[in-house]
Amino acid sequence: MSETRVVDVTPDSFKQYMDDHRDEEYLLVDVREPQEYERSHIPGAQLFPLGQLESRLKNLPSHRDIIFACRSGVRSRVAAHMAVEKMDTHRAIYNLDGGILAWQGHTVKDFPRVKLLALEAGVQQTLLAAMDLEKGAWNIYRHIQSHFSASSLSRIIDYLSMAEMAHAEALYAVWQEGEIDPPGFEDLFSGLTGDILEGGMPLAEAIRGLESSTIPRDLAIYELALDIEFTAYDLYRSAAETASEPVLKTLFLHISEGEKQHMNSVVNALDTSFL
């Protein structure tokens, strides 16, 4: 077991873990909302809604393994990484991959986590690839703004849309310094396709998922935004660690901090009245 990183565990593996361990050795934490928890939850799970988790991390036992769970694994993944980052001491931290849905036998499709920033292609191509990913996130937020404007999350979506544009501009500012006759930012940005999101999710697939979702629309938007911002944070943080060019390392660290702030803003934006 690792004490320094989050370990994803499948429902079958966790069921075996439960058989092999005494109750006092671990704590199962459900980070959904109270209404969701009341409808159904894994026996023994303790409720710590994601929006309250940071203030309650001190109440989690450092001498027990902690397994985080939610509906689909999106919120619990964020919760697990928050715990690793914020808790001074802990044993193993797990995320229940696929969440309650997978626990109940439903198939949860995992969007591909691909290598999206072509670091080996050089600074200019890497910056263009990053701008295209920002365009993808901007595209999905713009789609939500235009098609689901009545959402209780409209304010945070507006904020995220502007934030993606700001990150693209920061990337452009460095990119243009390496070009002889660069186009203006608006011309370049409008020409980017933005058909892939930071986590490797195709834009068209994200849109189809929202429009065909069987859960409350605002919850679907919330989980999508949380997934986008977490994967962007994880992508840029990892890229900063592996980039050999100092300019990329500095820029990606800056952007990863911004993505973490966006993620935290989404965590606290959920209006539970629709659940």
TORVEX-162186 format. One record per atom (N, C-alpha, C): residue in three letters; x, y, z. Coordinates in steps of 0.02 Angstrom, whole numbers, padded with zeros to 5 digits, always signed. Layout:
TORVEX-162186
ALAXYZ...
end
This chain:
TORVEX-162186
MET+00042-00060+00000MET+00000+00000+00000MET+00044+00062+00000SER+00022+00112-00038SER+00060+00174-00044SER+00032+00227+00003GLU+00076+00266+00034GLU+00054+00320+00077GLU+00064+00388+00043THR+00087+00389-00018THR+00103+00451-00051THR+00062+00463-00114ARG+00019+00417-00132ARG-00020+00428-00192ARG-00088+00393-00185VAL-00133+00412-00230VAL-00199+00382-00231VAL-00197+00317-00270VAL-00228+00266-00244VAL-00231+00202-00277VAL-00304+00189-00298ASP-00315+00180-00363ASP-00382+00162-00387ASP-00395+00089-00374VAL-00453+00073-00347VAL-00471+00005-00332VAL-00538-00012-00364THR-00542-00070-00395THR-00605-00092-00426THR-00653-00117-00372PRO-00718-00119-00388PRO-00766-00146-00339PRO-00748-00216-00316ASP-00729-00259-00362ASP-00711-00328-00343ASP-00651-00329-00296SER-00601-00288-00311SER-00542-00285-00268SER-00560-00258-00199PHE-00603-00208-00198PHE-00623-00180-00133PHE-00665-00229-00093LYS-00707-00267-00126LYS-00746-00318-00090LYS-00699-00369-00059GLN-00647-00388-00096GLN-00598-00434-00068GLN-00560-00403-00011TYR-00544-00338-00019TYR-00510-00301+00035TYR-00553-00302+00098MET-00618-00291+00091MET-00662-00291+00149MET-00663-00359+00183ASP-00660-00412+00143ASP-00659-00480+00172ASP-00594-00493+00210ASP-00540-00461+00187ASP-00474-00475+00215ASP-00455-00429+00273HIS-00495-00378+00287HIS-00477-00329+00338HIS-00534-00320+00389ARG-00515-00305+00450ARG-00564-00290+00501ARG-00591-00219+00491ASP-00652-00207+00514ASP-00683-00141+00504ASP-00641-00084+00532GLU-00606-00097+00588GLU-00568-00043+00620GLU-00504-00026+00581GLU-00489-00064+00529GLU-00428-00052+00490GLU-00439-00002+00433TYR-00501+00013+00416TYR-00513+00058+00359TYR-00578+00097+00371LEU-00585+00151+00332LEU-00646+00192+00334LEU-00668+00205+00262LEU-00731+00190+00248LEU-00760+00204+00182LEU-00796+00270+00186VAL-00775+00318+00144VAL-00802+00386+00145VAL-00841+00399+00081ASP-00905+00414+00088ASP-00949+00430+00032ASP-00952+00506+00025VAL-00930+00533-00032VAL-00925+00606-00041VAL-00982+00634-00082ARG-01036+00596-00090ARG-01095+00622-00125ARG-01134+00669-00079GLU-01192+00692-00103GLU-01235+00735-00063GLU-01282+00693-00020PRO-01307+00723+00035PRO-01351+00685+00081PRO-01410+00651+00047GLN-01441+00686-00002GLN-01498+00657-00036GLN-01479+00593-00074GLU-01420+00594-00105GLU-01396+00535-00140GLU-01381+00478-00092TYR-01349+00496-00037TYR-01331+00446+00014TYR-01393+00412+00043GLU-01445+00452+00055GLU-01506+00424+00084GLU-01541+00375+00038ARG-01534+00386-00028ARG-01566+00340-00075ARG-01532+00272-00075SER-01466+00271-00074SER-01429+00209-00071SER-01356+00223-00058HIS-01324+00178-00021HIS-01252+00185-00010HIS-01223+00117+00009ILE-01158+00111+00004ILE-01125+00049+00022ILE-01127+00042+00098PRO-01147-00015+00124PRO-01151-00024+00196PRO-01086-00005+00231GLY-01093+00034+00284GLY-01035+00055+00323GLY-01004+00121+00301ALA-01026+00147+00244ALA-00997+00209+00218ALA-01018+00268+00262GLN-00969+00312+00275GLN-00982+00374+00312GLN-00989+00431+00263LEU-01037+00475+00276LEU-01051+00530+00229LEU-01009+00591+00245PHE-00969+00612+00195PHE-00930+00674+00198PHE-00939+00708+00130PRO-00992+00748+00119PRO-01002+00780+00054PRO-00939+00817+00031LEU-00926+00813-00034LEU-00864+00840-00060LEU-00854+00913-00043GLY-00908+00952-00046GLY-00902+01023-00031GLY-00882+01038+00041GLN-00891+00989+00086GLN-00873+00998+00157GLN-00808+00962+00175LEU-00781+00925+00127LEU-00726+00880+00144LEU-00665+00916+00171GLU-00644+00970+00138GLU-00582+01002+00158GLU-00584+01023+00231SER-00641+01049+00254SER-00646+01071+00323SER-00652+01013+00372ARG-00666+00953+00346ARG-00675+00895+00390ARG-00619+00844+00384LEU-00568+00859+00345LEU-00513+00811+00337LEU-00480+00795+00404LYS-00480+00843+00448LYS-00448+00831+00514LYS-00486+00778+00554ASN-00548+00764+00534ASN-00588+00714+00569ASN-00577+00643+00543LEU-00539+00638+00488LEU-00524+00572+00460LEU-00467+00540+00499PRO-00473+00476+00515PRO-00421+00443+00556PRO-00357+00430+00517SER-00301+00450+00544SER-00237+00441+00510SER-00211+00370+00517HIS-00240+00331+00564HIS-00216+00264+00576HIS-00255+00211+00537ARG-00302+00232+00494ARG-00341+00185+00455ARG-00334+00200+00381ASP-00338+00148+00339ASP-00342+00159+00267ASP-00408+00195+00253ILE-00408+00238+00202ILE-00469+00275+00184ILE-00486+00260+00112ILE-00547+00241+00101ILE-00572+00227+00033ILE-00627+00278+00018PHE-00619+00317-00034PHE-00668+00366-00054PHE-00713+00338-00109ALA-00777+00354-00104ALA-00826+00330-00154ALA-00876+00385-00170CYS-00903+00384-00231CYS-00956+00430-00251CYS-01000+00393-00302ARG-01037+00431-00342ARG-01082+00400-00391ARG-01043+00363-00446SER-00994+00397-00476SER-00961+00368-00534SER-00885+00366-00528GLY-00857+00392-00474GLY-00785+00393-00465GLY-00753+00460-00479VAL-00791+00508-00504VAL-00763+00574-00520VAL-00751+00614-00457ARG-00802+00622-00415ARG-00795+00661-00354ARG-00748+00628-00305SER-00751+00562-00300SER-00708+00527-00253SER-00635+00532-00272ARG-00621+00535-00337ARG-00551+00543-00360ARG-00524+00610-00337VAL-00564+00662-00343VAL-00543+00728-00319VAL-00534+00727-00244ALA-00581+00695-00208ALA-00578+00691-00135ALA-00514+00656-00112ALA-00498+00601-00146ALA-00438+00563-00127ALA-00375+00604-00135HIS-00371+00641-00189HIS-00311+00683-00200HIS-00309+00742-00151MET-00368+00768-00133MET-00369+00820-00081MET-00342+00792-00016ALA-00361+00731+00001ALA-00338+00701+00064ALA-00263+00690+00063VAL-00236+00665+00008VAL-00164+00655+00003VAL-00127+00721+00011GLU-00154+00774-00018GLU-00120+00838-00017GLU-00126+00874+00050LYS-00183+00866+00084LYS-00198+00906+00143LYS-00183+00871+00209MET-00187+00804+00210MET-00177+00769+00273MET-00102+00761+00288ASP-00082+00779+00348ASP-00011+00775+00367ASP+00012+00703+00369THR-00027+00660+00399THR-00009+00589+00403THR-00070+00547+00385HIS-00058+00491+00354HIS-00113+00446+00336HIS-00084+00379+00317ARG-00128+00330+00314ARG-00109+00266+00287ARG-00125+00267+00212ALA-00151+00214+00185ALA-00164+00212+00113ALA-00228+00250+00096ILE-00228+00283+00039ILE-00286+00320+00015ILE-00309+00287-00050TYR-00372+00266-00053TYR-00399+00232-00111TYR-00457+00271-00141ASN-00466+00262-00206ASN-00525+00287-00241ASN-00562+00227-00271LEU-00627+00222-00257LEU-00667+00168-00284LEU-00682+00184-00357ASP-00646+00151-00402ASP-00651+00165-00473ASP-00721+00145-00499GLY-00754+00192-00532GLY-00821+00179-00557GLY-00876+00193-00507GLY-00858+00203-00444GLY-00905+00224-00393GLY-00961+00175-00377ILE-01016+00202-00351ILE-01074+00162-00332ILE-01102+00125-00392LEU-01100+00157-00450LEU-01126+00125-00510LEU-01090+00060-00524ALA-01024+00061-00522ALA-00986+00000-00534ALA-00997-00050-00478TRP-01003-00026-00417TRP-01016-00070-00359TRP-01082-00109-00370GLN-01130-00075-00400GLN-01196-00106-00411GLN-01199-00146-00476GLY-01143-00150-00511GLY-01140-00191-00571GLY-01151-00155-00636HIS-01157-00088-00633HIS-01165-00050-00694HIS-01097-00040-00728THR-01098-00034-00794THR-01037-00020-00831THR-01025+00055-00834VAL-00968+00076-00812VAL-00950+00147-00814VAL-00893+00156-00863LYS-00907+00189-00918LYS-00855+00198-00969LYS-00804+00248-00946ASP-00741+00229-00951ASP-00687+00274-00932ASP-00660+00310-00993PHE-00661+00375-00992PHE-00634+00413-01048PHE-00559+00403-01050PRO-00531+00400-01110PRO-00459+00384-01115PRO-00415+00437-01085ARG-00367+00417-01045ARG-00317+00462-01016ARG-00255+00456-01059VAL-00248+00499-01109VAL-00195+00491-01158VAL-00141+00543-01148LYS-00085+00532-01181LYS-00030+00580-01179LYS-00047+00635-01229LEU-00068+00693-01202LEU-00095+00744-01245LEU-00046+00801-01260LEU+00003+00811-01218LEU+00051+00864-01230LEU+00114+00833-01260ALA+00128+00851-01322ALA+00184+00821-01358ALA+00249+00854-01337LEU+00272+00838-01276LEU+00332+00870-01249LEU+00393+00857-01292GLU+00395+00797-01323GLU+00453+00780-01364GLU+00455+00818-01430ALA+00399+00851-01448ALA+00395+00886-01513ALA+00424+00956-01510GLY+00446+00979-01451GLY+00475+01045-01445GLY+00427+01095-01413VAL+00454+01151-01393VAL+00416+01201-01356VAL+00356+01226-01395GLN+00366+01246-01458GLN+00312+01277-01496GLN+00253+01230-01506GLN+00267+01167-01525GLN+00214+01119-01537GLN+00179+01101-01471THR+00216+01098-01418THR+00186+01083-01353THR+00138+01138-01332LEU+00159+01200-01342LEU+00116+01257-01325LEU+00053+01258-01368LEU+00060+01242-01432LEU+00001+01238-01476LEU-00047+01183-01453ALA-00018+01125-01435ALA-00060+01070-01411ALA-00097+01090-01347ALA-00063+01126-01303ALA-00095+01148-01241ALA-00151+01199-01256MET-00138+01245-01303MET-00190+01293-01321MET-00251+01258-01350ASP-00240+01205-01389ASP-00295+01168-01418ASP-00337+01134-01364LEU-00304+01109-01312LEU-00341+01079-01257LEU-00382+01131-01219GLU-00353+01191-01211GLU-00391+01244-01179GLU-00451+01263-01222LYS-00442+01262-01288LYS-00498+01276-01333LYS-00553+01222-01325GLY-00533+01159-01315GLY-00581+01107-01305GLY-00623+01119-01243ALA-00591+01136-01187ALA-00628+01150-01126ALA-00672+01212-01135TRP-00647+01262-01169TRP-00687+01322-01184TRP-00747+01304-01226ASN-00738+01259-01274ASN-00794+01238-01317ASN-00850+01205-01277ILE-00832+01160-01231ILE-00884+01124-01194ILE-00919+01172-01146TYR-00882+01218-01117TYR-00914+01266-01072TYR-00960+01314-01111ARG-00939+01333-01170ARG-00981+01375-01213ARG-01045+01337-01233HIS-01038+01273-01246HIS-01096+01232-01263HIS-01145+01231-01205ILE-01119+01222-01145ILE-01163+01222-01086ILE-01196+01290-01077GLN-01158+01343-01087GLN-01186+01410-01081GLN-01244+01421-01129SER-01238+01397-01190SER-01288+01411-01241SER-01347+01363-01239HIS-01336+01301-01215HIS-01389+01251-01216HIS-01422+01238-01148PHE-01386+01255-01094PHE-01413+01241-01027PHE-01406+01304-00984SER-01427+01360-01010SER-01418+01424-00976SER-01458+01428-00911ALA-01509+01385-00903ALA-01550+01387-00842ALA-01518+01348-00785SER-01461+01318-00798SER-01428+01278-00746SER-01410+01321-00686SER-01416+01291-00627SER-01396+01326-00566SER-01321+01337-00563LEU-01285+01304-00609LEU-01212+01309-00611LEU-01189+01360-00664SER-01235+01398-00692SER-01217+01443-00747SER-01162+01493-00728ARG-01163+01516-00666ARG-01112+01565-00645ARG-01042+01534-00645ILE-01035+01474-00618ILE-00969+01443-00616ILE-00948+01423-00686ILE-00995+01404-00730ILE-00977+01387-00799ILE-00952+01449-00836ASP-00984+01506-00824ASP-00959+01569-00854ASP-00888+01583-00832TYR-00876+01574-00768TYR-00809+01586-00739TYR-00758+01539-00771LEU-00776+01475-00778LEU-00729+01426-00806LEU-00715+01441-00879SER-00766+01463-00916SER-00757+01480-00986SER-00705+01535-00994MET-00712+01587-00953MET-00664+01643-00956MET-00594+01620-00934ALA-00592+01574-00885ALA-00528+01550-00860ALA-00490+01510-00913GLU-00527+01470-00953GLU-00494+01432-01006GLU-00465+01480-01058MET-00501+01532-01074MET-00476+01582-01121MET-00413+01616-01093ALA-00413+01631-01029ALA-00355+01663-00998ALA-00294+01617-01001HIS-00304+01553-00990HIS-00248+01506-00994HIS-00222+01501-01066ALA-00267+01501-01114ALA-00246+01500-01184ALA-00205+01562-01200GLU-00224+01619-01174GLU-00187+01681-01186GLU-00118+01678-01154ALA-00114+01647-01095ALA-00048+01641-01062ALA-00002+01595-01103LEU-00030+01543-01130LEU+00009+01498-01173LEU+00031+01534-01237TYR-00015+01572-01265TYR+00000+01609-01327TYR+00056+01660-01315ALA+00056+01693-01258ALA+00107+01744-01244ALA+00177+01715-01248VAL+00185+01653-01225VAL+00250+01620-01229VAL+00262+01594-01300TRP+00210+01567-01331TRP+00216+01539-01398TRP+00238+01591-01449GLN+00209+01650-01447GLN+00223+01701-01498GLN+00295+01725-01496GLU+00327+01718-01438GLU+00397+01739-01433GLU+00443+01695-01475GLY+00420+01634-01490GLY+00461+01589-01530GLY+00444+01590-01604GLU+00399+01634-01625GLU+00378+01639-01694GLU+00405+01702-01727ILE+00419+01699-01791ILE+00444+01758-01827ILE+00388+01807-01842ASP+00332+01782-01866ASP+00276+01825-01884ASP+00211+01792-01860PRO+00200+01792-01794PRO+00142+01755-01768PRO+00076+01790-01782PRO+00022+01751-01793PRO-00044+01781-01800PRO-00066+01807-01732GLY-00116+01850-01733GLY-00143+01874-01670GLY-00177+01818-01631PHE-00186+01828-01567PHE-00215+01776-01525PHE-00285+01755-01550GLU-00327+01803-01564GLU-00395+01787-01584GLU-00396+01746-01648ASP-00353+01763-01696ASP-00350+01725-01758ASP-00326+01654-01745LEU-00275+01647-01705LEU-00248+01581-01691LEU-00300+01539-01653PHE-00330+01568-01602PHE-00377+01531-01559PHE-00438+01509-01599SER-00463+01552-01641SER-00522+01535-01681SER-00507+01478-01730GLY-00444+01471-01750GLY-00426+01419-01797GLY-00412+01351-01765LEU-00407+01350-01699LEU-00396+01287-01664LEU-00461+01246-01663THR-00455+01180-01668THR-00515+01139-01669THR-00544+01128-01600GLY-00501+01115-01551GLY-00526+01104-01483GLY-00574+01046-01478ASP-00558+00991-01512ASP-00604+00934-01512ASP-00586+00881-01461ILE-00535+00894-01419ILE-00516+00848-01365ILE-00510+00889-01301LEU-00536+00862-01246LEU-00529+00895-01181LEU-00466+00871-01147GLU-00447+00904-01092GLU-00383+00890-01061GLU-00374+00818-01038GLY-00429+00785-01021GLY-00423+00716-00998GLY-00423+00666-01054GLY-00425+00688-01116GLY-00427+00643-01173GLY-00498+00628-01196MET-00547+00659-01166MET-00616+00649-01185MET-00632+00688-01249PRO-00657+00655-01301PRO-00677+00691-01361PRO-00734+00740-01346LEU-00730+00800-01373LEU-00782+00850-01361LEU-00851+00824-01380ALA-00856+00792-01438ALA-00921+00768-01460ALA-00950+00717-01412GLU-00906+00676-01383GLU-00929+00626-01335GLU-00953+00658-01270ALA-00919+00711-01249ALA-00940+00747-01189ALA-01008+00779-01199ILE-01019+00808-01258ILE-01084+00838-01273ILE-01139+00786-01275ARG-01126+00729-01307ARG-01176+00676-01309ARG-01192+00650-01239GLY-01140+00645-01198GLY-01151+00622-01130GLY-01196+00668-01090LEU-01187+00733-01099LEU-01231+00781-01064LEU-01302+00776-01089GLU-01310+00772-01154GLU-01377+00774-01183GLU-01416+00710-01171SER-01382+00654-01160SER-01416+00591-01150SER-01415+00567-01077SER-01389+00609-01033SER-01382+00589-00963SER-01449+00573-00931THR-01450+00520-00891THR-01510+00500-00855THR-01511+00525-00783ILE-01459+00559-00762ILE-01458+00590-00696ILE-01477+00663-00703PRO-01494+00698-00648PRO-01510+00769-00654PRO-01457+00807-00693ARG-01480+00850-00738ARG-01435+00884-00784ARG-01381+00923-00747ASP-01398+00957-00693ASP-01348+00996-00657ASP-01295+00951-00626LEU-01314+00892-00604LEU-01265+00845-00576LEU-01218+00821-00631ALA-01246+00809-00691ALA-01204+00788-00747ALA-01154+00843-00766ILE-01177+00906-00766ILE-01133+00963-00781ILE-01080+00969-00727TYR-01100+00961-00664TYR-01054+00967-00608TYR-00998+00915-00613GLU-01016+00852-00625GLU-00966+00800-00629GLU-00920+00809-00690LEU-00949+00832-00746LEU-00908+00844-00805LEU-00857+00900-00792ALA-00880+00956-00764ALA-00835+01012-00750ALA-00781+00992-00700LEU-00801+00953-00650LEU-00752+00931-00600LEU-00699+00886-00632ASP-00721+00842-00677ASP-00675+00797-00711ASP-00628+00836-00757ILE-00655+00885-00793ILE-00614+00926-00838ILE-00560+00963-00798GLU-00579+00995-00744GLU-00531+01035-00706GLU-00480+00992-00670PHE-00502+00934-00644PHE-00454+00891-00610PHE-00403+00863-00660THR-00427+00839-00717THR-00381+00810-00765THR-00334+00862-00794ALA-00359+00924-00801ALA-00315+00978-00824ALA-00260+00992-00773TYR-00280+00995-00710TYR-00231+01005-00656TYR-00179+00949-00656ASP-00203+00888-00660ASP-00158+00830-00659ASP-00112+00830-00720LEU-00140+00847-00778LEU-00101+00848-00840LEU-00044+00900-00837TYR-00061+00961-00817TYR-00010+01014-00816TYR+00041+01003-00761ARG+00018+00977-00704ARG+00065+00962-00650ARG+00116+00909-00672SER+00091+00856-00704SER+00135+00803-00728SER+00182+00829-00783ALA+00154+00871-00828ALA+00195+00898-00882ALA+00250+00942-00855ALA+00235+00981-00802ALA+00286+01024-00771ALA+00343+00983-00742GLU+00326+00924-00716GLU+00377+00882-00685GLU+00422+00849-00737THR+00395+00837-00797THR+00433+00801-00848THR+00463+00846-00902ALA+00440+00908-00906ALA+00466+00953-00957ALA+00539+00969-00945SER+00579+00967-00998SER+00650+00983-00991SER+00664+01058-01002GLU+00619+01092-01037GLU+00628+01163-01051GLU+00603+01204-00992PRO+00645+01246-00962PRO+00625+01286-00904PRO+00563+01329-00917VAL+00556+01355-00978VAL+00498+01398-00993VAL+00433+01359-00988LEU+00435+01296-01010LEU+00375+01254-01005LEU+00362+01234-00933LYS+00414+01217-00897LYS+00406+01197-00827LYS+00374+01253-00787THR+00398+01313-00795THR+00371+01370-00757THR+00299+01385-00777LEU+00285+01385-00842LEU+00219+01401-00866LEU+00168+01348-00844PHE+00187+01284-00850PHE+00140+01230-00833PHE+00127+01227-00758LEU+00177+01244-00718LEU+00165+01247-00645LEU+00115+01303-00629HIS+00123+01359-00663HIS+00077+01415-00653HIS+00005+01396-00673ILE-00001+01363-00730ILE-00068+01344-00754ILE-00098+01290-00709SER-00056+01243-00685SER-00083+01190-00642SER-00111+01219-00578GLU-00079+01271-00551GLU-00106+01303-00491GLU-00173+01336-00506GLY-00179+01365-00566GLY-00243+01394-00585GLY-00297+01341-00592GLU-00279+01284-00622GLU-00328+01230-00630GLU-00350+01203-00562LYS-00304+01201-00514LYS-00323+01178-00447LYS-00373+01226-00415GLN-00362+01291-00425GLN-00410+01340-00399GLN-00478+01331-00432HIS-00478+01318-00498HIS-00542+01308-00533HIS-00577+01246-00506MET-00538+01192-00494MET-00566+01131-00467MET-00599+01143-00399ASN-00565+01181-00357ASN-00592+01196-00291ASN-00655+01239-00296SER-00657+01283-00346SER-00718+01324-00356SER-00777+01280-00377VAL-00764+01231-00419VAL-00817+01185-00440VAL-00841+01144-00380VAL-00794+01121-00339VAL-00813+01080-00281VAL-00866+01115-00239ASN-00859+01181-00231ASN-00904+01218-00188ASN-00964+01248-00223ALA-00973+01232-00288ALA-01025+01265-00327ALA-01090+01225-00333LEU-01092+01164-00307LEU-01150+01122-00316LEU-01211+01147-00278ASP-01265+01157-00314ASP-01330+01174-00284ASP-01369+01110-00277THR-01378+01087-00215THR-01409+01021-00205THR-01485+01022-00211SER-01515+01079-00226SER-01588+01082-00229SER-01617+01040-00285PHE-01577+01025-00336PHE-01604+00986-00392PHE-01600+00911-00381LEU-01565+00889-00328LEU-01556+00817-00318LEU-01619+00784-00290
end
